């Protein structure tokens, strides 16, 4: 089969190589899946660079989120067991963690429903307890993680403010349902958010960016507001001023979704049921901006690394209606 492999760490476009390799052999409790679609996530970028908290042995195949097909023909969502990731024709996954792919979504959309939407659901509902009528601020609202949070925020009845970088991404954020869109390249984020909220600020802030975005968050978080720290796509990990959190009376909440798989996997299943229902109702639908063939994966991962994509970019190794080989 064909699979992309990383033999040394560096920028994805430089270190990912498409090679002919043997199909992986599942271990105990694992299954072999034909990859129908593999969604690109920022952790794929970080793993290629050697900067992620999980460092699979070299060489490894990136791709942490797929829609796959079992040997008996079931469509499933899975997080492949590295080093046999999803940017390949076949991947390996833990059988106990397979989730049914929603009928309402095609393969690329189903692949994109998992990590970003689970992170959004846990961040907004489990950690921040977002309530209807509250104001939610989402940084990088047109990106893969942010777009999921926007849709989930609207589904929860919140007023959503999306922060983006550039006019094209602003247009995407509006289509996603943001009530207010702030272009950080042409507007002052702090002033714009205060104006939009009558000076009150946002009740919940969803931050996958870190760096300057986090600093802005601390200036526009409302009384008893909650800042959900999801990641650091900016490359800068902020150092919170706890005296500021004390004086302004807000909470800083960390979210590592992957921990739920080991600490409370039943919650992951419950979340998937909620997301499947929302997808069936048409309330959430992953924004897939690009579907690329397998040989375009490295260039696509690099575009995600460079921050020039919107929504989700998904690698589709074969036609989406193809049968299992």
Number of C-alpha atoms within 10 A of each C-alpha: 11 17 26 27 25 23 15 16 17 17 18 25 17 14 16 26 17 18 12 12 12 10 16 15 12 17 12 8 10 17 21 22 27 25 31 31 34 37 30 26 23 20 20 24 25 20 23 27 17 17 14 14 9 11 15 18 12 12 15 21 29 32 30 24 27 37 31 34 25 16 13 7 12 13 23 22 28 30 24 29 20 19 21 27 27 35 32 31 22 23 30 26 25 17 15 11 17 20 18 16 25 22 12 16 18 15 29 25 24 29 32 31 29 25 22 20 25 22 22 27 26 19 26 24 15 13 17 23 13 21 16 13 13 17 25 30 32 30 29 30 34 31 24 27 29 28 31 29 32 31 24 23 29 20 13 17 15 23 22 27 28 30 28 25 19 13 14 12 23 23 14 20 28 16 11 22 18 28 17 17 25 25 19 19 12 10 12 12 21 20 13 20 26 17 12 16 15 9 14 15 24 28 24 30 30 29 25 22 22 22 17 12 21 24 15 17 26 22 17 23 28 23 14 13 24 26 26 24 19 20 20 17 18 13 10 14 14 14 10 12 10 12 9 12 16 10 8 16 14 20 18 17 15 14 20 12 17 13 10 14 13 9 9 10 15 12 14 22 16 11 18 21 15 14 22 21 15 17 19 15 11 11 13 23 23 23 22 17 13 16 19 17 15 22 18 14 29 23 15 23 27 20 17 22 20 10 14 11 19 24 25 28 27 29 30 27 25 15 11 13 9 8 11 15 6
